[in-house]
Each structure stands twice: as structure tokens, then as C-alpha cells.
Amino acid sequence: MSSAAATLSHLKLKPLARIGLSAAIFLVGVPSVLAQTLPKGVSEITSVEGITEYRLQNGLKVLLMPDASKPTVTVNVTYLVGSRHENYGETGMAHLLEHLMFKGTPKNAKITEEFNRRGMRMNGTTSLDRTNYYELFAASDDNLQWALAMEADRMVNSNIAKKDLDSEMTVVRNEYESGENSPGGVLMKRLQSVAYDWHNYGHSTIGNRSDIENVKIANLQNFYRTYYQPDNAVLLVAGKFEAGKTLSWIASSFGAIAKPTRSLPEFWTSEPTQDGERSFEVRRKGDLQLIMMAYKVPAALHADREAMDFAGSILTGAPHGRLHKQLVETGKVVQVFSTGMGSVDSGLKIIGAVVKKGESLAAAKELLLAGIEDFKKNPPSKEEIDRVKRDSANTYEKILNNHEAIGVGMSEYIAMGDWRYLFKDRDGTELVTAAQVQAAAQHYLVRDNRTVGMFVPEDAPQRAEIPVAPNIATVMQGFSAKANTLSAEVFDPSPDNIEKRLQRSALANGMKLALLPKSTKGGTVSATLQLRMGTAENLVGKSAIGEITAALLTDGTQ
């Protein structure tokens, strides 16, 4: 189980380009006769390049990808929920829930043990936009039927129990601490939080430590009941299996789940346009220095995102990348890289460098910026564009021909709303031009859209640990109030009572004096001086003189 964070990759940063691949194999199409013998409650929706989508009445989407060239099967369930959907005090909850999903149901009490008994490789991953669970196993009817029934069972019947939260929280906390000991991991977390003001992409998937340690089981249960439902999930089965039989098992297990009556929460927060460069430092013990420059870019469905992926590859890819040749081959930095973050909403394009300890980070930053500015002025060559297209095509081919890799990779496209976008994205890559890449670079790779983070190794960082304040009961313990010295008489402010109390007199110079003695809080005295001058006729147009004169009276005398 893991939180899927952005990686430092030299590849073109598509969702699928981050996954290790093996040799290519052939896809086998779904038999055309299948549509004539669909189980009750199952509808065929569409078919693209050997993957066919079906829909259950409860809203579950099913993708079947038969492939008899390997004796294995992959079952993958993607839920359209990630850390982007968490609320205040609940950061890291999507990932924590992922762990609890392996703790069993009343019917399947020991899921992990059963995985091991059957020799299944399994895992789950959580990202900003989605969570997925998958198992890879030797092809057999028994294994496949069990996997499908188990996934249907834990979709709505997982225990999500307090005892499991108590034990698993420490596991997740250890994962959190491991990330805090990684220079790249901690710099990425800080980069997110500085780059974003309001959007939840500013929160790392692993979450905040205090939220991990204190989240209530009721919050997790509510999160589970809201998002872990058939209308918010996509089931993918890929590998060696018989499609008709598999659909009948899916209809029996998943089809038995009732269609949800709840409505999914709406999210409308969008990040405002950044209005100036932001920069920060992380000072910790470490053996290397890092620079990350994050530029805000559109969501993955926008055409400019493709162009920015090209820009990242052309700048940092080894051994042909421009920054690689300018900085790495000349020994100015150890490594350059580019990566991305966020798919469904506006994300980040990150360009960075690894710098030897002891060498100037400031100088490396200026070199990076100079290389980026030069790229904006000098468009990509045909050779550079063609190289990225060729690398991308190879990546897509390997993944689409390997059902063991397709499950996790497809999850990112599922999160964007339609699994078929994988193919549209692949085909669109061939249409990208040098002019589009340069235009996107000139638009997004600008100073006021930039957030710069630097990891500075330091043996004795100057931290100020903030102590926890005592609660109010502890602070107030032993408090004894003093006698009330701020009491005052109860005074009737009626005109008759004021007149009875008023003491009137006149001074020798003609000034009238009125005194109203009474007991006041704190023994304060209030005095008012009224100076009448002029007439209505001779003061016309002279109000400013009176106002300024009154103001000057407060400035003192000789």
C-alpha cells in the first residue's frame, strides 16, 4: 500500500509513463457474440482496441481486456476518490482508508492471508485524484471468481474498525516519517503547500501527522460509505479469462450491490492566478542539495498540458535534453529532472536539479532559469519533437501490450473521466508541433507563475519547536478573582433626573459651566468643551476653517 506521489522522471510525463514495463504482447479482442449473451442487468457501452466497457444498473463501469498470451490475470478496481476529496482535519484519510481496505469484511476476514495462499501479488495506491486496488494472479476460474467476489464484498462491507485504525495508523505514520527523511519527498510536500493557496492539491497525499494520528473512525467510515460505491468505481479485468463467464460472475457479485441513493459532494474551489514568484527553503540534515521550480499548468485534458510535457522532456531528458547537456555534462549539477503533479484540476510542471553538497544552490538556480529562458526564445527542433514522439509511442505500445501494467496506468485516465482518453492522448501526441510547445513554454514558464524550493543540507538547523499549550481548565486552575473595583452607581439618564443632579454656574469671563457628579467605573471623568462662534450667515463656505482649527487645538500650546 502506498501513496502515489509525483516522481522524478526523465520520460514524457503522462500518467502511464511512470510505470515499469516488460516485453510487448498481443491484445485479443472481445468476442463479438458476447453482446448477444450478456447477463441480465449488464449493458455493453463501447469497445476500443481490445478493451470493452460494460455498465451495470448500479452504475459500476466494467472494462474487460482478454489476452491469452500470458497465463495470468489482473483485477483492478479504481475508485474516483483521492486526497483531493479530503476535508479539514482529514488529510491523509484517503490513503489511511486504503490500508484499512485490506483488513477484511465479515465474510472475508483474512483477505491478505487469502492473497498469500493463492500466490497473488496485490497492492493498493492512493493519489491526488483516485485510489486503486489490484491483484495479479495465475489464471484460473477459481482465482478469478474469488477475486471478483472479494472486491465486490469489500467495496461496501469492509469492517473499517477502530481496532484496525489503531494498528494501521502506526504503519502509515512510519510511511510518513520515511517521507520526511527523503530530501526529494519533503521538498515536494513543501512545494505543494507553498504553490497552492486554496486547492487541495496543496496537501500531500500522505497527509499531516496530527491528522493521521487523530482522525476519528467515524470520519473514515463516512468517507468510505460516500465514495466506495459502484457508481464511483471502475472494474478492470485483463489477462487470460473467458469473457462471457467473467461477466456472469461480475453480474452476480457486483450486480447484487444496490445503486446508491446518496449524491456525491461537489467541489468548486479553483486556484487563483499566481501574482508573483514564491520561494522557500527546507533546511535539514542531508547529503545532497535539491532545487525544484514549479509552474502552474492546466488540467491534463487541456492541450497545453501535452505541450508542457514535451517541454519538460526536451529540457531534461537524458542524454539529449538541453539542460542535461548544458548543466549535467559540464559538471555544473549532478542531475536535472522534470515531473508533473495533478491531473483532474490545474496542476504543476516541475523542473529541477540535484546539486553537489557544498556547491552554490543560488548559482545552480540561475543556470536553470537561464536554460529555461533560452528554451523559450529558441523553439524545439524537429529532431527534438520527433524524439519525444518516438519515446512516447514506445511507452504506450509497451503498456497497452502488457495487461500486468495496464491496471495501475489506466487508473490515472479513469480519474480524468473516461478511460478512452488514453487512446486519444496517445494519438494526440503525434499532432504536437514545435510552435505549440514554444507557445506553451512562453505562457507558463514565467517568473510570476513560479514557485522555487531548495533543499539545503544543514547539520544544525535552527528550528523553533512550538510547544502545545495547556487546556483552559489547567490554565484557570487556582484562579481567584480580586474584589470588584469597577462598580458604579445605577444612574437614571432621564432629563428630570439629570436636571436634579446638574450643578450649573458661570465663570467671570462669561463661560457657562455644567457639572454632573456621579460614581463611574474606574473613577473616570468625561469633559466636553463647546465653543460657539459666528452666525449662520457669516460662516457660509468656512466649514473647513472650523474643522482645521478644532484639529489644531489638540496639538498643544506654548
Buried (B, 14 or more C-beta within 10 A) or exposed (E): BBBBBBBBBBBBBBBBBBBEBEEBBEBBBBBEEBEEEBBEBBEBEEBEEBBBBBBBBBBBBBBBBBBEBBEBBBBBBBBBBBBBBBEEEBBBBBBBBBBBBBBBBEEBEEBEEBBEEBEBEBBBBBBBBBBBBBBBBBBBEEBBBBBBBBBBBBBBBBBBBEEBBEEBBEEBBEBBEEBEEBBBBBBBBBBBBBBBEEBBBBBBBBBBBEBBBEBEBEBBBBBBEBBBBBBBBBBBBBBBBBBBEBBBBBBBBBBBBEEBEEEBEEEEEEBEEBEEEBEBEBBBEBEBBBBBBBBBBBBBBEEBBBBBBBBBBBBBBBEEBBBBBBBBEEEBBBBBBBBBBBBBBBBBBBBBBBBBEEEEBEEBBEBBBEBBBEBBEEBBEEEBBEBBBEBBEEBBEBBBBBBBBBBBBBBBBBBBEEBBBBBEBBEEBEEBBBEBBBBBBEBBBBEEBBBBBBBBBEEEEEEEEEEEEEEEEEEEEEEEEEEEEEEEEEEEEEEEEBEEEEEEEEEEEEEEEEEEEEEBEEEEEEEEEEEEEEEEEEEEEEEEEEEEEEEEEEEEEE
